[in-house]
Each structure stands twice: as structure tokens, then as C-alpha cells.
């Protein structure tokens, strides 16, 4: 313990002292879930005083020592165990037995990302990273249907899975919507998704949309001899309606694995995500993160990081979650945020912003785990048949503003092709429409696979050439307006 930390300890009152232990022996012993926060105190409080108040509010306490406290309750106090005054980062250990034993992600978030964001004692409080001990991971489902399963179904390897979002996002009838799906599929694309606001609007009734998509998929599969997938937004006003939409899709005659359930996980909530995971373990659960920016943007002083959002999605059992384009696309983002988040949910063992997370449920020095970890390092599918050993991977979904000219730049940042890329306008804005736009995307991917610059590949591929000309011209226009 540093001299500065010792001096700060003398400023704590009796209540605050109960939530601090800067000599905590081995926080990684399995008793605790660990969290790191960037914290700036408000007013006259120093950082340790404010951290103690956060620790209390996010576990057993309130703003005063209460007479109803029992010796056992005190054992469940969260504890500030480390403080970095230079970077204003504090680490807090939470006895994981605090949390609902039913594997409830919403319950954890209520503790560590709930009331604490409204406390007067903090000017800034950003949850940077979390660490789950193996014994805690045992309580949670994790993903069931994974990227590996989707690759097998589609027979797509050594490249990203190519998705689109139907645009315009609203206003198409059910037949018009299905027609755009068909165009993308016959153009060579793998997967189509509802845009996240799509529901049961009067101009595009949900039941008709599902039926027409089924017809369009059947026709595209027959013509291309390739499997196709569609992700339906099942977010709804209540759970009965959400599940009714799921059952409508299941009963529409789709081939198993040819559909996914999209849930707006930030706005609909983690309960909706976990409900889908538990009721439909054979379906790809697609976590759309609309609304996340209010919490995750780096300039926001209150909230949590993309990594934290993504880790909890994996814990909840999402098959995939949007992790951002690292600044390559139209949305805000950086490699230090978005790529770290993508890697944190894709691998069995990865360093985050603060912690080295192992998703193993067995000791990391077990020889079988070491063998699995070695496979993971080579991007070979992991935990296919032995999920007692750890949580399966969660797939990064890369969207917002990409187009065929930006596919390789993002792959270079990512360092691998183990992701799904979703290009909406990047497909539909092609001068010759969606079908040709999909073909241009496929050709861009082929150029990457063959190690050929897209400009050279475009010399013999008209669709790609037209896409490059269009999107590079649009880029120049936008840059001129800045």
C-alpha cells in the first residue's frame, strides 16, 4: 500500500471503512467478481471516500451506517481493494454471492451500474471492465448457438459472414421488404436482418413480413443452392408478445438454423435476452445494442464501456452483439474500445482494459483447458461439446457505415475474419441496386481472400468497380463538407 493510500485511509469515517480493504488477500481467489471504475469525486470528497460510497451503494449499504446490519450482512460488503490516483481508477471486489443465484445478469447490472450512476458523491463514474471467477461463470448460461454453428450451416469459412440490414429502415411493405431480402441473397449475401426499430407496423404487418421472407428465402436458396439466414426483431411491448413472435417464426416453416431472433438488448433489457436464450437454445440470439452510446461513448463521464456491455451479453447467452466499427464506419468508436470488446467476447482468454478474463469454469492450469486455449489461439472452434469447461464464444457483429471499400481496412484492424459484417446502405446504395450491391460486397471479400487490392480486382469485376467509384466519390463529398 502506497503512502498516499495510507493517508487517504485516515480520512474515512466508520461507515466508509467497512467498504474498503486495501490489503485484501488475493481478490482472484474465487470469492469475488471484480470491477474497475474511472472515478472523479464530487465536491470535497477525495477519491477513496467517494469510492467507499460507491462500494457501499453498489452492494449492501447506503449513505450511513445502519443499526440493522448483521455480522453476516457485513461479509457481503463490496470492498475497494485497489486505487490508482494517477489515472483515477478504483477496483472493487464484489462477493458474487450477492447476486441472484438464478444466473441473472439484470441483477448484477442493478448493483454495479444502477443507483451508483446517480450518486452526488461522483462527478464521473465509468465502469471500465469486469472479471468473473470460474465458480461464478457456472451460474450463467453463456451462448448456445455460436458463430461456429452458423458457419457450419452456411458452409462459410475463412471469411466474415456477409449480412445486410434492409433500407430504408422503415416504410417498405411486407412484400417490398421481402423483395429486397431476395435481391441480397441472390446477389451472393448470406444473411439479412430486420432493422432494430422494425416491429408490427401497419404498413408492414409482422405476420405478412415473416411469411413473405419465408417465400423469398425459399426462392433464393433454390436459385443459388446456398443456405440463407434471416434475423427477425422479436422485441415487443411485453414478454407474451415477444414469445408469440418467436413462435410465429418457428411455425412458419423455416428450416432450423435459417432464422435468428434479434432483441434490442439495451432498450428491451437483459431479462429479454436471457429469456430468449433459455427458451430457444437452438436459435442464434442477436443482441442489438441500440441506445448503448448513452453509456459507452468515451466522452460520457457516467456509464460503462463497450467491453463491459459485450461481456455481459456473452454472460447472458447472446450468440452475437454489435461491437462497433472502431472508427472505420459512420459511428463513433476506436480500436481501443471496439476491437478490445470484440476480442473480449470472441476468445476463451483475453486481456481487457483492466483484467485478464478467462471464460473457463475449470482451473486454467488444467491440461485439458490448456489444450483448448491453444486451439482458440489458432481460431479453431472451441467448446463445441464440452461446455462444462467454459462459456462458448459470442460473435462480434460489425455494422454502421461500412461498404465494400471498407471491408479490408476493418479486417486489418480486427486481425481476423471471425465476425459478421452488416452493410445496409453499403449494399443498397449501389448505383445498380441491392442485387449488384451484394455481388460487389462478395467480390470485395474475394479480393481480400486472394490477397488482391480491390482496385486491381475491380478491373475484371464490374460490380465492384461501380461500388468503388460510387463510395469513394461519396467519401470525397463528405470530406469536402467538413
C-alpha positions as CSV (number, residue, x, y, z in Angstrom):
1,X,0.0,0.0,0.0
2,X,1.4,3.4,-1.0
3,X,2.0,6.2,1.5
4,X,-0.7,8.3,-0.3
5,X,-3.2,5.5,0.1
6,X,-2.4,5.1,3.8
7,X,-3.0,8.8,4.2
8,X,-6.4,8.6,2.4
9,X,-7.4,5.8,4.8
10,X,-7.2,8.2,7.7
11,X,-9.9,10.4,6.1
12,X,-12.6,7.6,6.1
13,X,-15.4,7.5,8.6
14,X,-16.6,4.3,10.3
15,X,-19.2,3.7,7.6
16,X,-16.7,4.1,4.7
17,X,-14.1,1.9,6.4
18,X,-16.4,-1.0,6.2
19,X,-16.3,-0.9,2.4
20,X,-12.5,-0.6,1.9
21,X,-9.7,-3.2,2.2
22,X,-6.5,-2.1,0.5
23,X,-4.8,-5.2,1.9
24,X,-7.3,-7.7,0.5
25,X,-5.6,-11.0,0.2
26,X,-5.9,-12.5,-3.4
27,X,-9.0,-10.9,-4.9
28,X,-8.8,-13.6,-7.6
29,X,-9.5,-16.4,-5.1
30,X,-13.0,-17.0,-6.5
31,X,-15.0,-15.3,-3.8
32,X,-15.3,-12.1,-5.7
33,X,-16.5,-10.6,-9.0
34,X,-14.1,-7.7,-9.7
35,X,-14.9,-4.3,-11.3
36,X,-12.8,-1.3,-12.2
37,X,-14.2,2.2,-12.4
38,X,-12.8,5.5,-13.6
39,X,-13.9,7.8,-10.8
40,X,-13.8,11.5,-10.2
41,X,-15.2,12.6,-6.8
42,X,-17.6,15.5,-6.4
43,X,-17.1,18.4,-4.1
44,X,-14.7,18.0,-1.1
45,X,-14.6,14.2,-1.1
46,X,-11.3,12.5,-2.0
47,X,-11.2,9.6,-4.4
48,X,-11.1,6.9,-1.7
49,X,-14.0,8.4,0.2
50,X,-16.1,8.6,-3.0
51,X,-15.0,5.0,-3.9
52,X,-16.1,3.8,-0.5
53,X,-19.5,5.4,-1.0
54,X,-19.8,3.7,-4.4
55,X,-18.8,0.4,-2.9
56,X,-21.5,0.7,-0.3
57,X,-24.3,1.8,-2.6
58,X,-23.5,-0.9,-5.1
59,X,-23.6,-3.7,-2.6
60,X,-25.1,-3.8,0.9
61,X,-25.0,-0.3,2.1
62,X,-26.5,3.2,2.0
63,X,-25.1,6.6,2.9
64,X,-25.0,5.9,6.7
65,X,-24.1,3.1,9.0
66,X,-27.4,1.4,9.9
67,X,-28.2,-0.4,13.2
68,X,-29.9,-3.3,11.3
69,X,-26.6,-4.6,9.9
70,X,-25.7,-8.1,10.9
71,X,-22.3,-9.8,11.0
72,X,-23.3,-12.0,8.0
73,X,-24.5,-9.0,6.0
74,X,-21.2,-7.3,6.6
75,X,-19.5,-10.3,4.9
76,X,-21.3,-9.3,1.7
77,X,-19.9,-5.8,1.6
78,X,-18.2,-4.9,-1.6
79,X,-14.6,-3.8,-0.9
80,X,-12.4,-1.1,-2.6
81,X,-9.2,-3.1,-2.8
82,X,-7.0,-1.0,-5.2
83,X,-6.7,2.6,-6.1
84,X,-4.7,4.3,-8.9
85,X,-4.7,8.0,-8.1
86,X,-2.7,9.0,-11.2
87,X,-5.4,7.6,-13.6
88,X,-8.3,7.9,-11.2
89,X,-9.1,4.2,-11.4
90,X,-10.5,2.2,-8.5
91,X,-11.0,-1.5,-8.3
92,X,-13.9,-3.0,-6.2
93,X,-14.3,-6.7,-5.2
94,X,-18.0,-7.8,-5.0
95,X,-18.8,-11.1,-3.2
96,X,-20.5,-12.8,-6.1
97,X,-23.0,-14.4,-3.6
98,X,-24.6,-11.0,-3.5
99,X,-26.2,-11.8,-6.9
100,X,-29.3,-13.7,-7.8
101,X,-28.3,-17.4,-7.9
102,X,-30.5,-17.9,-11.0
103,X,-27.8,-16.5,-13.3
104,X,-29.4,-13.1,-13.5
105,X,-27.4,-10.5,-15.5
106,X,-30.0,-7.8,-14.9
107,X,-29.4,-8.3,-11.1
108,X,-25.7,-7.7,-11.4
109,X,-26.2,-4.6,-13.5
110,X,-28.6,-3.2,-11.0
111,X,-25.9,-3.4,-8.4
112,X,-22.8,-2.1,-10.2
113,X,-24.4,0.0,-13.0
114,X,-27.6,1.1,-11.2
115,X,-28.1,3.7,-8.5
116,X,-24.4,4.4,-8.4
117,X,-24.7,6.5,-11.6
118,X,-27.0,8.9,-9.8
119,X,-24.8,9.5,-6.7
120,X,-24.0,13.0,-5.6
121,X,-20.6,11.9,-4.5
122,X,-19.3,11.3,-8.0
123,X,-18.6,13.7,-10.9
124,X,-17.5,10.8,-13.2
125,X,-18.1,7.1,-12.8
126,X,-17.3,4.9,-15.8
127,X,-17.4,1.1,-15.3
128,X,-14.3,0.1,-17.4
129,X,-14.1,-3.7,-17.0
130,X,-15.3,-6.7,-15.0
131,X,-13.8,-10.0,-14.1
132,X,-15.9,-13.2,-13.4
133,X,-14.4,-16.0,-11.4
134,X,-14.9,-19.6,-12.7
135,X,-17.3,-20.6,-9.9
136,X,-19.5,-17.6,-10.8
137,X,-19.5,-18.5,-14.5
138,X,-21.0,-21.8,-13.5
139,X,-24.3,-20.0,-12.7
140,X,-24.7,-18.4,-16.1
141,X,-25.8,-19.8,-19.5
142,X,-23.5,-18.3,-21.9
143,X,-24.1,-18.6,-25.7
144,X,-25.6,-21.8,-27.1
145,X,-25.8,-21.2,-30.9
146,X,-22.5,-19.7,-31.9
147,X,-20.6,-18.3,-34.9
148,X,-19.2,-21.8,-35.4
149,X,-22.7,-23.2,-35.7
150,X,-23.7,-20.6,-38.3
151,X,-20.5,-21.2,-40.3
152,X,-21.4,-24.9,-40.5
153,X,-25.0,-24.2,-41.6
154,X,-23.9,-21.7,-44.2
155,X,-20.8,-23.6,-45.2
156,X,-18.9,-20.3,-44.9
157,X,-15.3,-20.4,-43.7
158,X,-12.2,-18.2,-44.0
159,X,-14.2,-15.0,-44.4
160,X,-16.7,-12.9,-42.5
161,X,-20.3,-13.8,-42.8
162,X,-21.9,-11.2,-45.0
163,X,-25.1,-9.5,-43.7
164,X,-27.3,-6.6,-44.7
165,X,-29.9,-4.5,-43.0
166,X,-32.9,-3.7,-45.1
167,X,-33.0,0.0,-46.0
168,X,-34.9,2.2,-45.8
169,X,-35.3,1.1,-42.3
170,X,-39.0,1.9,-42.2
171,X,-41.7,2.3,-44.8
172,X,-41.5,-0.8,-47.0
173,X,-44.5,-3.1,-47.2
174,X,-44.0,-6.7,-46.3
175,X,-43.7,-7.7,-49.9
176,X,-41.3,-4.9,-50.7
177,X,-39.2,-5.8,-47.7
178,X,-39.0,-9.5,-48.8
179,X,-38.1,-8.4,-52.3
180,X,-35.0,-6.6,-51.0
181,X,-34.1,-9.7,-49.0
182,X,-34.3,-11.8,-52.1
183,X,-32.2,-9.4,-54.1
184,X,-29.4,-9.5,-51.5
185,X,-29.5,-13.3,-51.2
186,X,-29.4,-14.0,-54.9
187,X,-26.6,-11.4,-55.2
188,X,-24.5,-13.6,-53.0
189,X,-25.2,-12.4,-49.5
190,X,-25.6,-14.8,-46.6
191,X,-27.8,-13.1,-44.0
192,X,-30.5,-10.4,-43.8
193,X,-31.6,-8.7,-40.6
194,X,-34.6,-6.5,-39.6
195,X,-33.5,-3.0,-38.7
196,X,-33.7,-2.6,-35.0
197,X,-36.9,-0.5,-34.9
198,X,-38.9,-2.9,-37.1
199,X,-41.9,-4.3,-35.3
200,X,-45.6,-4.8,-36.3
201,X,-46.2,-1.5,-38.1
202,X,-49.5,-1.1,-40.1
203,X,-47.7,-0.7,-43.4
204,X,-45.7,-3.9,-42.8
205,X,-47.7,-6.4,-40.6
206,X,-45.4,-8.7,-38.8
207,X,-47.1,-11.9,-39.8
208,X,-47.1,-11.0,-43.5
209,X,-43.5,-9.9,-43.3
210,X,-42.5,-13.3,-41.9
211,X,-44.5,-15.2,-44.5
212,X,-43.1,-13.2,-47.4
213,X,-39.5,-13.5,-46.1
214,X,-40.0,-17.3,-46.0
215,X,-41.1,-17.3,-49.6
216,X,-38.2,-15.1,-50.7
217,X,-35.7,-17.3,-48.8
218,X,-37.0,-20.5,-50.4
219,X,-36.8,-18.9,-53.9
220,X,-33.2,-17.6,-53.2
221,X,-32.0,-20.9,-51.8
222,X,-33.4,-22.8,-54.8
223,X,-31.7,-20.5,-57.3
224,X,-28.3,-20.2,-55.6
225,X,-28.0,-23.6,-54.0
226,X,-26.8,-21.9,-50.8
227,X,-28.3,-21.7,-47.4
228,X,-29.6,-18.3,-46.2
229,X,-30.5,-16.8,-42.8
230,X,-32.8,-14.0,-41.6
231,X,-32.7,-12.3,-38.2
232,X,-36.2,-11.2,-37.1
233,X,-36.6,-8.5,-34.5
234,X,-38.8,-10.1,-31.7
235,X,-38.5,-7.1,-29.3
236,X,-42.0,-6.2,-28.1
237,X,-44.2,-4.4,-25.6
238,X,-44.4,-7.5,-23.3
239,X,-42.9,-10.9,-23.0
240,X,-46.1,-12.7,-24.2
241,X,-45.9,-10.7,-27.5
242,X,-42.2,-11.3,-27.8
243,X,-42.6,-15.1,-27.4
244,X,-45.7,-15.1,-29.7
245,X,-43.5,-13.6,-32.4
246,X,-40.8,-16.2,-31.8
247,X,-43.5,-19.0,-32.1
248,X,-44.9,-17.4,-35.3
249,X,-41.4,-17.6,-36.9
250,X,-40.8,-21.2,-35.6
251,X,-44.1,-22.3,-37.1
252,X,-43.7,-20.5,-40.4
253,X,-41.9,-23.5,-42.0
254,X,-38.3,-22.2,-41.9
255,X,-35.5,-24.8,-41.9
256,X,-33.9,-25.0,-38.4
257,X,-30.9,-22.6,-38.1
258,X,-32.2,-20.4,-41.0
259,X,-33.5,-17.8,-38.7
260,X,-32.3,-15.7,-35.8
261,X,-34.1,-13.7,-33.1
262,X,-32.9,-10.1,-32.8
263,X,-33.5,-8.5,-29.4
264,X,-32.9,-4.8,-28.7
265,X,-31.0,-5.8,-25.6
266,X,-30.3,-2.3,-24.2
267,X,-33.8,-1.0,-24.6
268,X,-35.7,-4.3,-24.1
269,X,-33.4,-5.3,-21.3
270,X,-31.2,-8.2,-20.2
271,X,-34.3,-10.2,-19.0
272,X,-35.5,-10.4,-22.6
273,X,-32.1,-11.6,-23.8
274,X,-31.9,-14.3,-21.1
275,X,-35.5,-15.3,-21.7
276,X,-34.8,-15.9,-25.4
277,X,-31.5,-17.8,-24.6
278,X,-33.3,-20.1,-22.2
279,X,-36.4,-20.8,-24.3
280,X,-34.6,-21.1,-27.6
281,X,-31.1,-22.5,-27.2
282,X,-31.1,-23.7,-30.8
283,X,-31.6,-20.2,-32.2
284,X,-28.9,-17.5,-32.8
285,X,-29.7,-14.8,-30.3
286,X,-28.8,-11.5,-31.9
287,X,-28.2,-8.7,-29.3
288,X,-28.7,-5.3,-30.9
289,X,-27.3,-2.6,-28.7
290,X,-29.4,0.5,-29.8
291,X,-29.1,3.1,-27.0
292,X,-25.7,1.9,-25.8
293,X,-24.0,5.2,-26.7
294,X,-25.6,7.0,-23.8
295,X,-23.4,4.7,-21.6
296,X,-20.4,3.7,-23.7
297,X,-19.2,6.8,-25.5
298,X,-15.7,7.6,-24.1
299,X,-16.6,11.3,-23.6
300,X,-19.5,10.3,-21.4
301,X,-18.3,10.5,-17.7
302,X,-21.1,8.2,-16.4
303,X,-21.7,4.7,-17.8
304,X,-19.8,1.7,-18.9
305,X,-17.5,0.7,-21.8
306,X,-18.3,-1.3,-24.9
307,X,-16.3,-4.1,-23.3
308,X,-18.5,-4.3,-20.3
309,X,-21.7,-4.2,-22.4
310,X,-20.3,-7.0,-24.5
311,X,-19.0,-9.2,-21.7
312,X,-22.4,-9.1,-20.0
313,X,-24.0,-10.1,-23.4
314,X,-21.8,-13.1,-23.5
315,X,-22.6,-14.0,-19.9
316,X,-26.4,-13.7,-20.6
317,X,-26.1,-16.0,-23.6
318,X,-26.3,-13.8,-26.6
319,X,-24.9,-15.5,-29.7
320,X,-23.7,-12.2,-31.1
321,X,-23.7,-8.5,-30.2
322,X,-22.8,-5.4,-32.2
323,X,-19.4,-4.2,-31.1
324,X,-18.8,-1.2,-33.5
325,X,-16.5,-0.5,-36.4
326,X,-13.6,1.0,-34.5
327,X,-14.0,4.3,-36.3
328,X,-13.9,2.8,-39.8
329,X,-17.7,3.3,-40.2
330,X,-20.1,6.1,-39.5
331,X,-20.5,5.7,-35.8
332,X,-18.1,6.9,-33.1
333,X,-15.6,4.3,-31.9
334,X,-11.9,3.4,-31.6
335,X,-9.8,0.3,-31.8
336,X,-9.0,0.6,-28.1
337,X,-12.8,0.4,-27.4
338,X,-14.4,-1.7,-30.2
339,X,-11.6,-4.2,-31.1
340,X,-10.9,-4.8,-27.4
341,X,-14.6,-5.6,-26.9
342,X,-14.8,-7.8,-29.9
343,X,-11.8,-9.8,-28.8
344,X,-13.0,-10.0,-25.2
345,X,-16.1,-11.9,-26.2
346,X,-14.7,-14.0,-29.1
347,X,-11.8,-15.7,-27.2
348,X,-11.6,-18.1,-24.3
349,X,-8.9,-16.0,-22.6
350,X,-8.3,-12.3,-23.3
351,X,-6.9,-9.2,-21.7
352,X,-9.4,-6.4,-21.4
353,X,-9.0,-2.8,-20.2
354,X,-8.1,-3.9,-16.7
355,X,-8.5,-7.7,-16.2
356,X,-7.3,-10.8,-18.0
357,X,-10.6,-12.7,-18.3
358,X,-10.7,-16.5,-18.6
359,X,-14.1,-17.8,-19.6
360,X,-13.2,-21.2,-18.2
361,X,-15.2,-22.9,-15.4
362,X,-12.3,-25.3,-14.7
363,X,-8.8,-24.3,-13.4
364,X,-6.8,-22.6,-16.1
365,X,-3.8,-24.9,-15.3
366,X,-5.9,-28.0,-16.1
367,X,-4.2,-29.7,-19.0
368,X,-7.5,-30.0,-20.9
369,X,-8.1,-26.3,-20.6
370,X,-4.6,-25.5,-21.8
371,X,-5.2,-27.7,-24.9
372,X,-8.5,-25.8,-25.6
373,X,-6.8,-22.5,-25.1
374,X,-4.1,-23.4,-27.6
375,X,-6.8,-24.3,-30.2
376,X,-8.6,-21.0,-29.5
377,X,-5.3,-19.1,-30.3
378,X,-5.4,-20.7,-33.8
379,X,-9.1,-19.6,-34.4
380,X,-10.3,-23.2,-34.3
381,X,-13.8,-23.7,-32.9
382,X,-13.8,-24.1,-29.1
383,X,-16.1,-25.7,-26.5
384,X,-18.3,-27.4,-29.0
385,X,-19.1,-30.5,-27.0
386,X,-17.6,-29.7,-23.6
387,X,-19.3,-26.6,-22.3
388,X,-18.9,-27.7,-18.7
389,X,-15.3,-26.4,-19.2
390,X,-16.3,-22.9,-20.1
391,X,-18.6,-20.4,-21.8
392,X,-18.9,-20.5,-25.5
393,X,-17.8,-17.6,-27.7
394,X,-20.0,-14.7,-28.6
395,X,-19.8,-13.3,-32.1
396,X,-18.8,-9.7,-32.8
397,X,-21.3,-8.1,-35.2
398,X,-19.8,-5.2,-37.2
399,X,-22.2,-2.6,-38.5
400,X,-22.8,1.1,-39.1
401,X,-21.4,2.7,-42.2
402,X,-19.3,0.0,-43.8
403,X,-19.3,-0.6,-47.6
404,X,-17.2,-2.8,-49.9
405,X,-14.3,-0.4,-49.9
406,X,-14.0,-0.6,-46.1
407,X,-14.2,-4.3,-45.6
408,X,-10.4,-4.9,-45.8
409,X,-9.5,-1.9,-43.6
410,X,-11.7,-3.3,-40.8
411,X,-10.4,-6.8,-41.2
412,X,-6.9,-5.4,-40.9
413,X,-7.8,-3.7,-37.6
414,X,-9.6,-6.8,-36.3
415,X,-6.8,-9.1,-37.2
416,X,-9.1,-12.0,-38.2
417,X,-12.4,-12.7,-40.0
418,X,-14.3,-14.2,-37.1
419,X,-17.1,-11.7,-37.2
420,X,-20.4,-10.9,-39.0
421,X,-20.4,-7.7,-41.1
422,X,-23.7,-5.9,-41.7
423,X,-23.8,-3.5,-44.6
424,X,-27.0,-1.6,-45.2
425,X,-26.5,1.4,-47.4
426,X,-23.2,-0.1,-48.2
427,X,-25.2,-2.6,-50.2
428,X,-28.5,-0.9,-51.2
429,X,-26.9,2.4,-52.3
430,X,-25.0,0.7,-55.1
431,X,-26.0,2.6,-58.3
432,X,-27.4,-0.6,-59.8
433,X,-29.3,-1.6,-56.7
434,X,-29.2,-4.3,-54.0
435,X,-28.5,-7.4,-56.0
436,X,-25.5,-5.8,-57.7
437,X,-24.5,-4.2,-54.4
438,X,-24.5,-7.7,-52.8
439,X,-22.3,-9.0,-55.6
440,X,-19.9,-6.1,-55.1
441,X,-19.6,-7.0,-51.4
442,X,-18.9,-10.6,-52.3
443,X,-16.2,-9.5,-54.8
444,X,-14.6,-7.3,-52.2
445,X,-14.4,-10.2,-49.9
446,X,-13.0,-12.4,-52.6
447,X,-10.3,-9.8,-53.2
448,X,-9.3,-9.9,-49.6
449,X,-9.2,-13.7,-49.6
450,X,-7.0,-13.8,-52.6
451,X,-4.7,-11.0,-51.3
452,X,-5.5,-8.7,-54.2
453,X,-6.1,-5.0,-53.9
454,X,-9.8,-4.2,-54.5
455,X,-8.9,-1.7,-57.2
456,X,-7.0,-4.3,-59.1
457,X,-9.7,-6.9,-58.6
458,X,-12.3,-4.4,-59.8
459,X,-10.6,-4.3,-63.2
460,X,-12.3,-7.7,-64.0
461,X,-15.4,-7.2,-61.8
462,X,-17.7,-4.6,-62.9
463,X,-20.0,-4.6,-59.9
464,X,-17.1,-3.9,-57.5
465,X,-15.7,-1.2,-59.8
466,X,-19.0,0.6,-59.7
467,X,-19.2,0.3,-56.0
468,X,-15.7,1.7,-55.5
469,X,-16.4,4.6,-57.9
470,X,-19.6,5.5,-56.0
471,X,-18.4,5.1,-52.4
472,X,-15.1,6.8,-53.0
473,X,-16.9,9.8,-54.6
474,X,-19.3,10.0,-51.7
475,X,-16.4,9.9,-49.3
476,X,-14.8,12.8,-51.1
477,X,-18.0,14.8,-51.0
478,X,-18.4,14.3,-47.2
479,X,-14.8,15.3,-46.6
480,X,-15.3,18.5,-48.6
481,X,-18.2,19.4,-46.4
482,X,-16.2,19.2,-43.2
